[in-house]
Amino acid sequence: MIPGDFQIKKPSGKQMMLLSTLGIGGLAAAVVVVLGLTWVISAWMGTPIIFASEEGPEQPIAFPHTTHVQDLGMDCTFCHREVTKSAQATIPSVGMCMTCHQVVDGSTEAAQAEIEKIRDAYSSGDPIAWVRVHRVPDHVHFVHDAHISFFSERDGVAPTAVCSTCHGSVGSMEKVRQVRTLKMSDCVDCHRDNGAPTDCTTCHY
Amino acid sequence: MAESWGMIVDLDRCTGCQACVVACQSENNIPINEEEHFNQRRAIQWIRVERYWEGEFPNVRARFVPIFCQHCSDAPCEPVCPVYATYHNSEGLNVQVYNRCIGTRFCANGCPYHARFFNFWEPEWPESLTNQLNPDVTVRSRGIMEKCTFCIQRIRRTKRAATKSEGDSSAETIFANPELERALSPACVNACPTDTLVFGDLFEMLSARRAGERLPKPKNRAQEIVRRELQDAENGRGYRVLEEKGTNPSVIYLSKVDKETVEEAVSHG
């Protein structure tokens, strides 16, 4: 050893402990930050990777679109009546459900229990607190009627065939969920592809 | 979309009844202005009827001038917006995009008509009025600018209706059908009992004038008035508010005709 040569002091056992805790802690913090950012960014883009649920929300009455659409072959516009006439697709009133369910009972016990809920709501007159699945912000004005008539006229298909463009095949979903991000980029891309206006005041007013 | 929406305000007809103000407030989800708001100069009124007194007692006259966003073609509010939240669209409307607005208030400072309003508070309505909100109009939150839109929601809705019933959404088709014209016209125009306000598409008139061509046949009531005023500017009553500012507004005012001045003109003439 050359006299005056600089030598790093060997850390003591206590210092080693502190260093390793700091290192491991820092690494853990970094992982948490990265995961958090991934989630925030992916949620911002519309599809949360972590905690993403393939299932839609639980509804107060387990209404099976599968039974009504796939098994019975009902048309979307049969229940969502205003969809070809107004901005809103509209959820059918309890009275509308009762036109069939006054006489139609479920085939299974579980279904019968659910249908009983509809009858209770009808007799008590209380509205059913359905959980909303698709929602655009208040400053966006989406008009169902205009989109449905455009696509059904252009492609020469029934209005019902257009719904799945944005909503996916609801008929095969046990619990309805959102399939598209419905972010502004989603809307604008489609507007560009179909030659629809992209002026801000087309939707924002 | 080749339109240039404009409005005619015939001051000779205005009685200052404020029906337009009420109609506008309820159509466009404008929060209720309390006395405190007026004292602070923070009340929101997309359209207001300004009142001026003229003459000395006992010969005083009240002058009423409805003032709202003039949808200027050279709007001073537009170039100052740092986020392009306000701009001129293809229909000649000066539009405000609420979701872009960050509330710098530069636009309101530039507006010579005091037609732009800032939301200093979160809008609130009494419980009994929450169900009367118009679902076609955004409820503006605190911190953003708002102003008269010429009831763009009515324009959009009527165009959709016209496409459906007439197969065409051009202004010409809409103004050929009184029912559609009424649906398209802003709430203030529909509410006006004396027909002071006339709404219309001035595109053909304005473009012919700009090109220096012969003025075409008028296609709606507003064009009729504009044509009359343009052809006989000497004797006409038309003017635009603060025209010397160079804002080139889309709203044309027709000045008041006084009985005395008319009699004077007759006796001297």
Interface residues (C-beta under 8 A of the other chain):
Chain A: A87 P137 D138 H139 H141 V143 D145 A146 S149 P197 D199 C200 T201 T202 H204 Y205
Chain B: M1 Y87 N89 S90 L93 V95 V97 Y98 N99 R100 P135 D136 V137 T138 V139 T149 I152 Q153 R156 R160 K164
